[in-house]
Amino acid sequence: MPELRYWAFLSYSRDDEPLARWLHRRLERFRVPRRLRENAVPSGGRAPERLRPIFRDQEELAASPDLGHQLEQAIQSSRHLVVLRTEPASRSRWVAREIDVFLSSRGPDSIIPIVPDPKCLPSSKSLHPAWATAFSESLILNDRNSIHTHVLARILGVPPQVMDGEILTQKIRKRQAVFAASILLTVSMLGLSWYADQQRRVAKHEESVAIDLRKEGEGFLQYLSSDLATALRDHGFTAASQMVQKHVADYYLRGDSPIPEFEQQTASDLVREPTR
């Protein structure tokens, strides 16, 4: 017997490809609960974290009486055969051939037949002999979630009720994780908002301090341009007085600070050469 590489082989009609594609994606993405990984599965060994790979051929089969060699190998290397039992599939010689090939190396108990729509249940007259050999009864499942649950339960060898409980537990944990993440995000946003507000307050305080320092500096400049300059002139230091007034006026005329009202009239006069 070839090595069992695939956990399942999906057998379906091309008319049912959307459902097969959905089921393939759901089966491979499902994370097997740790508790179920500890138990042996019916096909032997233990279940991995994810049931990968699941085989689904994605190309039309060539017009040949036999399946391709690679496809036959994939079927014989699969632990289970999942058959989407619909009216189009019952008329498909390829689906019937896939069942024959699978039964050549595996027993019918490894086949998982699914009827996705009871309205499309194939009549007994349209069944290929392989169908009767493979299974006499198929589970009728009316929704996709039930199909997903049933296939997982068969592969892992647990009752569907147990599988339902495990899937529900996973959903609850995911919702709890999303809720916790949303709370963490909210707290983070509040923290960032508080930090930004604190930074604005600090910036406003620093701006206020800078304004106060500037006012103090301008007060000192006012002292230099008036009281100190007058004192220097009264004591005979006329040149020094003019130099002080000129430097004060230069400061304002550079645009570093608006010229105070008391200087606006005389600033230009101060920078002119003193009258000799």
C-alpha positions as CSV (number, residue, x, y, z in Angstrom):
1,M,0.0,0.0,0.0
2,P,1.4,3.5,-0.9
3,E,2.3,5.9,1.8
4,L,-0.8,7.7,3.1
5,R,0.2,11.2,2.2
6,Y,-3.2,12.9,2.0
7,W,-5.8,13.1,4.8
8,A,-8.6,13.0,2.3
9,F,-9.3,13.0,-1.4
10,L,-12.3,15.1,-2.5
11,S,-14.3,13.4,-5.2
12,Y,-17.0,15.6,-6.9
13,S,-18.6,16.6,-10.1
14,R,-17.4,19.8,-11.9
15,D,-20.9,21.2,-11.3
16,D,-20.2,21.0,-7.5
17,E,-16.8,22.7,-7.7
18,P,-17.8,25.8,-5.6
19,L,-18.8,23.5,-2.7
20,A,-15.7,21.4,-3.1
21,R,-13.4,24.4,-3.1
22,W,-15.1,25.8,0.0
23,L,-14.9,22.4,1.8
24,H,-11.2,22.0,0.8
25,R,-10.3,25.4,2.2
26,R,-12.2,24.9,5.5
27,L,-10.7,21.4,6.1
28,E,-7.1,22.6,5.6
29,R,-7.6,25.7,7.7
30,F,-9.1,24.0,10.6
31,R,-6.8,23.7,13.7
32,V,-7.3,20.4,15.4
33,P,-7.8,20.9,19.1
34,R,-4.9,19.7,21.3
35,R,-7.1,17.3,23.1
36,L,-8.1,15.5,19.9
37,R,-4.5,15.4,18.7
38,E,-3.7,13.2,21.7
39,N,-6.0,10.4,20.4
40,A,-5.3,8.0,17.6
41,V,-7.3,8.5,14.4
42,P,-9.1,5.6,12.6
43,S,-6.7,5.7,9.7
44,G,-3.7,5.2,12.0
45,G,-1.3,7.5,13.9
46,R,-2.2,10.7,15.5
47,A,-3.8,13.8,14.1
48,P,-1.5,16.8,13.2
49,E,-2.2,20.4,14.2
50,R,-3.9,20.9,10.8
51,L,-5.3,18.3,8.4
52,R,-3.0,19.0,5.5
53,P,-2.8,18.2,2.7
54,I,-6.4,17.5,1.4
55,F,-6.3,16.5,-2.3
56,R,-8.6,18.3,-4.7
57,D,-7.7,18.1,-8.4
58,Q,-8.0,21.5,-10.0
59,E,-7.8,20.6,-13.6
60,E,-10.2,18.9,-16.0
61,L,-9.5,15.3,-16.6
62,A,-8.3,14.4,-20.0
63,A,-10.7,12.5,-22.3
64,S,-9.3,9.1,-21.5
65,P,-10.9,5.9,-20.3
66,D,-8.5,5.8,-17.3
67,L,-7.5,8.3,-14.7
68,G,-4.0,9.8,-14.9
69,H,-1.3,7.9,-13.1
70,Q,-0.6,10.8,-10.7
71,L,-4.3,11.1,-9.9
72,E,-4.5,7.4,-9.1
73,Q,-1.5,7.7,-6.9
74,A,-3.1,10.6,-5.0
75,I,-6.3,8.5,-4.5
76,Q,-4.4,5.5,-3.2
77,S,-2.3,7.7,-1.0
78,S,-5.4,9.2,0.7
79,R,-6.7,8.1,4.1
80,H,-10.3,9.0,3.2
81,L,-12.4,9.6,0.1
82,V,-14.9,12.4,0.6
83,V,-17.6,12.0,-2.0
84,L,-20.1,14.9,-2.7
85,R,-23.1,12.7,-3.7
86,T,-25.2,14.8,-6.0
87,E,-27.1,14.0,-9.2
88,P,-24.3,15.3,-11.5
89,A,-21.7,13.3,-9.5
90,S,-23.9,10.1,-9.9
91,R,-23.7,10.5,-13.6
92,S,-19.9,11.2,-13.6
93,R,-17.8,8.2,-14.8
94,W,-14.8,10.0,-13.2
95,V,-16.4,10.0,-9.8
96,A,-17.3,6.3,-10.2
97,R,-13.7,5.6,-11.3
98,E,-12.3,7.4,-8.3
99,I,-14.4,5.3,-6.0
100,D,-13.2,2.1,-7.8
101,V,-9.6,3.1,-7.5
102,F,-10.0,4.0,-3.8
103,L,-11.7,0.7,-3.0
104,S,-8.8,-1.2,-4.6
105,S,-6.6,-0.3,-1.7
106,R,-9.0,0.9,1.1
107,G,-12.2,-0.3,2.6
108,P,-15.7,1.3,2.2
109,D,-15.5,2.4,5.8
110,S,-12.9,5.0,4.8
111,I,-15.4,6.6,2.3
112,I,-17.2,9.7,3.6
113,P,-20.3,10.3,1.4
114,I,-22.1,13.6,1.7
115,V,-25.5,14.6,0.3
116,P,-25.3,18.5,0.4
117,D,-28.9,18.9,-0.9
118,P,-31.7,16.3,-0.3
119,K,-33.5,17.7,-3.4
120,C,-30.6,16.6,-5.5
121,L,-30.3,13.1,-4.1
122,P,-29.5,10.8,-7.0
123,S,-32.1,8.2,-7.9
124,S,-31.1,4.5,-7.5
125,K,-31.6,4.0,-11.2
126,S,-28.8,6.5,-12.0
127,L,-26.3,5.1,-9.7
128,H,-23.1,3.5,-11.0
129,P,-22.4,0.1,-9.4
130,A,-19.4,1.6,-7.6
131,W,-21.8,3.8,-5.6
132,A,-23.7,0.7,-4.3
133,T,-20.5,-1.0,-3.4
134,A,-19.1,2.0,-1.6
135,F,-22.1,2.9,0.5
136,S,-25.7,2.1,0.9
137,E,-26.5,5.1,3.0
138,S,-25.3,8.7,2.9
139,L,-25.7,11.4,5.5
140,I,-28.0,14.2,4.3
141,L,-26.6,17.6,5.5
142,N,-28.6,20.7,4.7
143,D,-25.9,23.3,5.5
144,R,-22.2,23.8,4.9
145,N,-21.3,24.0,8.5
146,S,-22.8,20.5,9.1
147,I,-20.9,19.1,6.2
148,H,-17.6,20.6,7.6
149,T,-18.3,19.2,11.1
150,H,-19.3,15.7,9.8
151,V,-16.2,15.3,7.6
152,L,-13.9,16.4,10.4
153,A,-15.6,14.0,12.9
154,R,-15.1,11.1,10.5
155,I,-11.5,11.8,9.8
156,L,-10.6,12.3,13.5
157,G,-12.8,9.4,14.6
158,V,-15.0,11.3,17.1
159,P,-18.8,11.7,17.4
160,P,-20.2,14.6,15.5
161,Q,-21.6,16.0,18.8
162,V,-18.0,16.1,20.2
163,M,-16.8,17.8,17.0
164,D,-19.6,20.4,17.3
165,G,-18.5,21.1,20.9
166,E,-14.9,21.6,19.8
167,I,-15.8,23.9,17.0
168,L,-18.0,25.9,19.3
169,T,-15.2,26.2,21.8
170,Q,-12.9,27.4,19.1
171,K,-15.4,30.0,18.0
172,I,-15.9,31.2,21.6
173,R,-12.1,31.5,22.1
174,K,-11.7,33.4,18.9
175,R,-14.4,35.8,20.0
176,Q,-12.8,36.2,23.4
177,A,-9.4,36.9,21.7
178,V,-11.0,39.5,19.4
179,F,-12.8,41.1,22.4
180,A,-9.5,41.2,24.4
181,A,-7.7,42.6,21.4
182,S,-10.3,45.3,21.0
183,I,-10.1,46.2,24.7
184,L,-6.3,46.4,24.4
185,L,-6.6,48.6,21.3
186,T,-9.0,50.8,23.1
187,V,-6.8,51.2,26.1
188,S,-3.8,51.8,23.8
189,M,-5.7,54.5,22.0
190,L,-6.8,56.1,25.3
191,G,-3.1,56.0,26.4
192,L,-1.9,57.6,23.2
193,S,-4.6,60.3,23.5
194,W,-3.6,61.0,27.1
195,Y,0.1,61.1,26.1
196,A,-0.7,63.5,23.3
197,D,-2.7,65.7,25.6
198,Q,0.1,65.8,28.1
199,Q,2.6,66.7,25.3
200,R,0.3,69.5,24.3
201,R,0.1,70.7,27.9
202,V,3.9,70.6,28.2
203,A,4.3,72.4,24.9
204,K,1.9,75.1,26.0
205,H,3.7,75.4,29.3
206,E,7.0,75.7,27.6
207,E,5.6,78.3,25.2
208,S,4.3,80.2,28.2
209,V,7.7,80.0,29.9
210,A,9.4,81.2,26.7
211,I,7.0,84.2,26.5
212,D,7.7,85.1,30.1
213,L,11.5,84.8,29.5
214,R,11.2,86.9,26.4
215,K,9.2,89.6,28.3
216,E,11.9,89.6,31.0
217,G,14.6,89.9,28.4
218,E,12.7,92.8,26.7
219,G,12.3,94.4,30.1
220,F,16.1,94.2,30.5
221,L,16.5,95.7,27.0
222,Q,14.2,98.5,27.9
223,Y,16.4,99.1,31.0
224,L,19.5,99.2,28.8
225,S,17.9,101.5,26.2
226,S,16.5,104.0,28.7
227,D,17.7,104.0,32.4
228,L,21.2,102.6,31.8
229,A,21.8,104.7,28.6
230,T,20.6,107.8,30.5
231,A,22.9,107.1,33.4
232,L,25.9,106.6,31.1
233,R,25.2,109.8,29.3
234,D,24.7,111.7,32.6
235,H,28.1,110.5,33.8
236,G,29.8,111.6,30.6
237,F,29.8,108.2,28.8
238,T,28.0,109.5,25.8
239,A,29.6,107.0,23.3
240,A,28.8,104.1,25.5
241,S,25.2,105.2,25.9
242,Q,24.8,105.5,22.1
243,M,26.4,102.1,21.6
244,V,24.0,100.5,24.1
245,Q,21.0,102.1,22.4
246,K,22.2,101.1,18.9
247,H,22.5,97.4,19.9
248,V,19.1,97.4,21.5
249,A,17.6,99.0,18.3
250,D,19.4,96.4,16.1
251,Y,17.8,93.6,18.1
252,Y,14.4,94.9,17.3
253,L,15.0,95.8,13.7
254,R,16.3,92.3,12.9
255,G,12.7,91.1,13.5
256,D,13.6,88.7,16.4
257,S,11.0,90.5,18.4
258,P,8.3,93.1,17.8
259,I,9.4,96.6,18.7
260,P,7.8,97.7,21.9
261,E,5.6,100.8,21.7
262,F,8.0,102.8,23.7
263,E,10.8,102.1,21.1
264,Q,8.8,102.2,17.9
265,Q,9.3,105.9,17.5
266,T,13.0,106.1,18.3
267,A,14.4,102.8,17.1
268,S,15.3,104.1,13.6
269,D,16.8,107.2,15.1
270,L,19.0,105.1,17.4
271,V,20.7,103.3,14.6
272,R,21.7,106.5,12.8
273,E,25.1,107.9,13.5
274,P,25.0,110.1,16.6
275,T,25.2,113.8,16.1
276,R,28.7,115.1,16.7
